[in-house]
Amino acid sequence: MSVARHIVVRGRVQGVGYRYAAVDAAERLRITGWVRNCRDGTVEALLQGSEDDVAAMIAWCRRGPRAAQVIDVAVSEGSPEPLADFTLRPTA
């Protein structure tokens, strides 16, 4: 069963390679969706895939890459989008 989750990551998550590392992690976990920086300093993403794979990606997001300092990951239901891969989106 496929699920979609919208997440907002707070902390030191911009300027540390968070988005690029998220793309790598998503590809390993077979997640589709997107990730982008937000003007308020957070990182936002849409994660789509199996329940287990999305849960594993959320767990990764709580850690992030080595230079990140994640304070919080807010998770909510996402609106599924017809996407074939996981991409970087422009800052919103």
C-alpha positions as CSV (number, residue, x, y, z in Angstrom):
1,M,0.0,0.0,0.0
2,S,1.3,3.4,-1.0
3,V,1.2,6.4,1.4
4,A,2.1,10.1,1.0
5,R,3.5,12.2,3.9
6,H,4.3,15.9,4.0
7,I,7.1,16.8,6.3
8,V,8.7,20.1,7.6
9,V,12.1,19.8,9.1
10,R,13.3,22.4,11.6
11,G,16.8,23.1,12.9
12,R,20.1,23.6,11.2
13,V,19.0,22.1,7.9
14,Q,20.0,24.6,5.2
15,G,23.5,25.1,4.0
16,V,24.5,21.6,5.2
17,G,23.7,19.5,2.2
18,Y,20.4,18.3,3.7
19,R,18.4,18.3,0.4
20,Y,21.1,16.5,-1.6
21,A,21.5,13.9,1.1
22,A,17.7,13.5,1.2
23,V,17.6,12.8,-2.5
24,D,20.3,10.0,-2.1
25,A,18.4,8.5,0.9
26,A,15.1,8.6,-1.0
27,E,16.6,6.9,-4.0
28,R,18.0,4.1,-1.8
29,L,14.6,3.7,-0.1
30,R,12.6,3.8,-3.4
31,I,10.8,6.9,-2.3
32,T,9.2,9.3,-4.8
33,G,8.4,12.9,-4.1
34,W,10.4,16.1,-3.7
35,V,12.4,18.3,-1.2
36,R,12.9,22.0,-1.1
37,N,14.2,24.8,1.2
38,C,11.7,27.2,2.6
39,R,12.3,30.9,3.1
40,D,11.8,30.5,6.9
41,G,14.9,28.3,7.2
42,T,13.0,24.9,7.2
43,V,13.2,22.1,4.7
44,E,9.9,20.8,3.3
45,A,9.3,17.4,1.5
46,L,6.7,15.2,0.1
47,L,7.5,11.5,0.6
48,Q,5.6,8.8,-1.3
49,G,6.0,5.0,-1.2
50,S,5.3,2.0,0.9
51,E,4.4,2.6,4.5
52,D,7.7,0.9,5.6
53,D,9.8,2.8,3.2
54,V,8.2,6.2,4.0
55,A,8.7,5.4,7.8
56,A,12.4,4.7,7.1
57,M,12.7,8.0,5.2
58,I,11.1,9.9,8.0
59,A,13.5,8.3,10.5
60,W,16.4,9.4,8.2
61,C,15.0,12.9,8.1
62,R,15.0,13.1,11.9
63,R,18.8,12.5,11.7
64,G,19.7,14.1,8.4
65,P,23.3,14.4,7.1
66,R,26.2,14.7,9.5
67,A,26.4,18.5,9.5
68,A,22.6,18.9,10.1
69,Q,21.1,19.6,13.6
70,V,17.5,18.5,13.3
71,I,15.3,19.9,16.1
72,D,11.9,18.7,14.8
73,V,10.2,16.9,12.0
74,A,6.5,17.7,11.6
75,V,4.7,14.9,9.7
76,S,1.2,15.2,8.2
77,E,-0.8,13.4,5.5
78,G,0.4,14.3,2.0
79,S,-1.6,14.7,-1.2
80,P,-0.2,12.1,-3.6
81,E,1.3,13.4,-6.8
82,P,2.1,11.3,-9.9
83,L,5.9,11.4,-9.6
84,A,8.4,8.9,-11.0
85,D,11.4,9.9,-8.8
86,F,12.5,12.1,-5.9
87,T,13.6,15.6,-7.0
88,L,14.9,18.9,-5.7
89,R,12.4,21.8,-6.0
90,P,13.1,25.5,-5.9
91,T,12.9,27.4,-2.6
92,A,9.3,28.2,-1.6
